[in-house]
Each structure stands twice: as structure tokens, then as C-alpha cells.
């Protein structure tokens, strides 16, 4: 039987408007600990041992709630109602056109200006698990329906942080939730992820247009986007490829294997990142169809912990969810939650150590 981590909490600070913010910490039997804030249901830090047993923080983050409130990086936040982009910040559902918050040019990005990552979530506990709950009213960022979201965080003694999402609505609405942690497995501030080795279980990815909206499906074979076998990220960042130049690196959605059935719900390993120096290894498992791989291309002077700054490629994101702009694709119905239905999603991040060099 796998035991669940202990949970503790403490005051963390206040927002510019005076609202208090708390920090909740999950600890397992091996000294691993994950800190999560009720501000944005945010993954703030994750201390994990390296090959020699030394603890290091493998998440990028800020020092204070005010820093998170001022940030535009979505660092560690719970993203909703819609993760990634919706083209033209508009969609049509059941014959009705909806106009959304435009917060990235003409598009909606990551839920809009006041997305879930900026909300204060209600907090509960259930047998060592941390529960976060949020009410999103009809018209939030322009979306229809009142929705209630609950996210359950558990950390076990195998080093697996499981994020289980549930949501219900009183009217049909698009929903695409994800978590946005930036990982750097070195555990050392000021380093980048170019030396990390990555694999992704996908044959295809979405190319994007100038507005970063998916334009067509492309094969990974024979180009920089092929991570079916483990490959160093830095070497791939240096490949000449129009898509890499457009995004300043990787910021693309992969179509994961075993997803031919749009109702597929099995949680399976889909990606693995490894840092040879520390020996830390991150395995991502999910029941979702898409995986956004982002290499922190726009971290250009953002405030880091301890007064430092983050530069490009300081961290990587592996965000499981639906496809960007899927609400405007032929597969729209797969990302619509209707009254009486329940949205469910599970993504698990396992951090361990690989022996040897």
C-alpha cells in the first residue's frame, strides 16, 4: 500500500489588495515536499533529492504572492477555463457565438486576464490530500455557464504528485484545464534546461501560425520535434526550423499516442525528462489527448526567487490537456461539458532518481 504525504499549512503573505494568501505543503516519507498556494492553486515549489540525496527545488517560482499577482508567466498556476489559446477569442456553440477576453493580441490565452491562476481558491483536506475548489460564474472571461471546479493534489511515497480535476456546469461550456509548472531538474537557480534529455510519446504535433494558433498537423519524423527517442533539448533548440524560430523555441502541442478514441480515459506515461547531472527524472502520465511542450522562451528577466531573474529556457513545461483552439475545430464536442456531465482529468508527475551517469 502506497502511503499519502502529510499536509501542513502556513500564512504566506498578502496580495496588493490586502487578501491573505496561504501555503500548503505535502511531505512524503523520503523528505520530498511540494508547496501549493491557494492563490491560483499554484505549484510554488517542489523539493526533491538528487542522486546523492541532496534536496533541491525543481520548480521555478517567485518569492511572494504579490510577485505572482504581477507575473505574466502563469508560473505553476492552475489554468482555466481554457488552457492555451482560442483564436480570435471567439467560438460558436449550439448556434450561439461567444466573444471572450482578448488578452494576447486578438486571442484568448490561458483563461483571460483574470483566469483561474489569479483566483483565491477555497481549500479543504481529505485523508492527506489537498483539495482546491473554485466557483466560476457565467460570463467569466465571456464563457457560458456557472461552473464549479475541484482539484485534488496527492503526493505519495513513490514521489508521484497526482492532480485530479473535476468540474460541473449548469450550461454547456468549453473546458480545458491544466497545471503550468516550470521544471528545472538541476535544482539550481540560474541554470537552464538545455542539458535535459526528453522523450515524448507522440508521432505528430501541431504547427502554429504567426499568432501561435495551430495551423496543421505535422509528423515529427526527421525533424527537431521528434522526441520519440530521448534527445537533448539544447541540441534540438539549435536546429534550424521555421517553427522553432517562430516560437523562439518549443511551444507546441503534441498529439499523444493511444488517443484515437476521443473518449479515451486511461492514464498512461507520455513524456520523460532527465537531468544527467543531478540524476533527477520526471515522468508525466495523463489521460489527456494533448501535451504542450514549452521551453520558457519568454522568460526574459522575470523575477525569480531570491531576487534573481529568469532568462529564456530556465525551465520547461509539459502541460496535459486538450488541443489549443480545439473549441474551433471539428473535434469541438470533446472539450464541451454539458449540464449533467462531469469534466474529469488526471495528470501525474513522478520525480525519481536514475542511477549512473
C-alpha positions, 0 to 999 in steps of 0.5 A, spaced: 500 500 500 502 506 497 502 511 503 499 519 502 504 525 504 502 529 510 499 536 509 501 542 513 499 549 512 502 556 513 500 564 512 504 566 506 503 573 505 498 578 502 496 580 495 496 588 493 489 588 495 490 586 502 487 578 501 491 573 505 494 568 501 496 561 504 501 555 503 500 548 503 505 543 503 505 535 502 511 531 505 512 524 503 516 519 507 523 520 503 523 528 505 520 530 498 515 536 499 511 540 494 508 547 496 501 549 493 498 556 494 491 557 494 492 563 490 491 560 483 492 553 486 499 554 484 505 549 484 510 554 488 515 549 489 517 542 489 523 539 493 526 533 491 533 529 492 538 528 487 542 522 486 546 523 492 540 525 496 541 532 496 534 536 496 533 541 491 527 545 488 525 543 481 520 548 480 521 555 478 517 560 482 517 567 485 518 569 492 511 572 494 504 572 492 504 579 490 510 577 485 505 572 482 499 577 482 504 581 477 507 575 473 505 574 466 508 567 466 502 563 469 508 560 473 505 553 476 498 556 476 492 552 475 489 554 468 482 555 466 477 555 463 481 554 457 488 552 457 492 555 451 489 559 446 482 560 442 483 564 436 480 570 435 477 569 442 471 567 439 467 560 438 460 558 436 456 553 440 449 550 439 448 556 434 450 561 439 457 565 438 461 567 444 466 573 444 471 572 450 477 576 453 482 578 448 488 578 452 494 576 447 493 580 441 486 578 438 486 571 442 484 568 448 490 565 452 490 561 458 483 563 461 483 571 460 486 576 464 483 574 470 483 566 469 483 561 474 491 562 476 489 569 479 483 566 483 483 565 491 481 558 491 477 555 497 481 549 500 479 543 504 483 536 506 481 529 505 485 523 508 492 527 506 490 530 500 489 537 498 483 539 495 482 546 491 475 548 489 473 554 485 466 557 483 466 560 476 460 564 474 457 565 467 460 570 463 467 569 466 472 571 461 465 571 456 464 563 457 457 560 458 455 557 464 456 557 472 461 552 473 464 549 479 471 546 479 475 541 484 482 539 484 485 534 488 493 534 489 496 527 492 503 526 493 505 519 495 511 515 497 513 513 490 514 521 489 508 521 484 504 528 485 497 526 482 492 532 480 485 530 479 480 535 476 473 535 476 468 540 474 460 541 473 456 546 469 449 548 469 450 550 461 454 547 456 461 550 456 468 549 453 473 546 458 480 545 458 484 545 464 491 544 466 497 545 471 503 550 468 509 548 472 516 550 470 521 544 471 528 545 472 531 538 474 538 541 476 535 544 482 539 550 481 537 557 480 540 560 474 541 554 470 537 552 464 534 546 461 538 545 455 542 539 458 535 535 459 534 529 455 526 528 453 522 523 450 515 524 448 510 519 446 507 522 440 508 521 432 505 528 430 504 535 433 501 541 431 504 547 427 502 554 429 501 560 425 504 567 426 499 568 432 501 561 435 494 558 433 495 551 430 495 551 423 496 543 421 498 537 423 505 535 422 509 528 423 515 529 427 519 524 423 526 527 421 525 533 424 527 537 431 520 535 434 521 528 434 522 526 441 520 519 440 527 517 442 530 521 448 534 527 445 537 533 448 533 539 448 539 544 447 541 540 441 534 540 438 533 548 440 539 549 435 536 546 429 534 550 424 526 550 423 521 555 421 517 553 427 522 553 432 524 560 430 517 562 430 516 560 437 523 562 439 523 555 441 518 549 443 511 551 444 507 546 441 502 541 442 503 534 441 498 529 439 499 523 444 499 516 442 493 511 444 488 517 443 484 515 437 478 514 441 476 521 443 473 518 449 479 515 451 480 515 459 486 511 461 492 514 464 498 512 461 506 515 461 507 520 455 513 524 456 520 523 460 525 528 462 532 527 465 537 531 468 544 527 467 547 531 472 543 531 478 540 524 476 533 527 477 527 524 472 520 526 471 515 522 468 508 525 466 502 520 465 495 523 463 489 521 460 489 527 456 489 527 448 494 533 448 501 535 451 504 542 450 511 542 450 514 549 452 521 551 453 520 558 457 522 562 451 519 568 454 522 568 460 526 574 459 528 577 466 522 575 470 523 575 477 525 569 480 526 567 487 531 570 491 531 576 487 534 573 481 531 573 474 529 568 469 532 568 462 529 564 456 529 556 457 530 556 465 525 551 465 520 547 461 513 545 461 509 539 459 502 541 460 496 535 459 490 537 456 486 538 450 488 541 443 489 549 443 483 552 439 480 545 439 473 549 441 474 551 433 475 545 430 471 539 428 473 535 434 469 541 438 464 536 442 470 533 446 472 539 450 464 541 451 461 539 458 454 539 458 449 540 464 449 533 467 456 531 465 462 531 469 469 534 466 474 529 469 482 529 468 488 526 471 495 528 470 501 525 474 508 527 475 513 522 478 520 525 480 525 519 481 532 518 481 536 514 475 542 511 477 549 512 473 551 517 469 
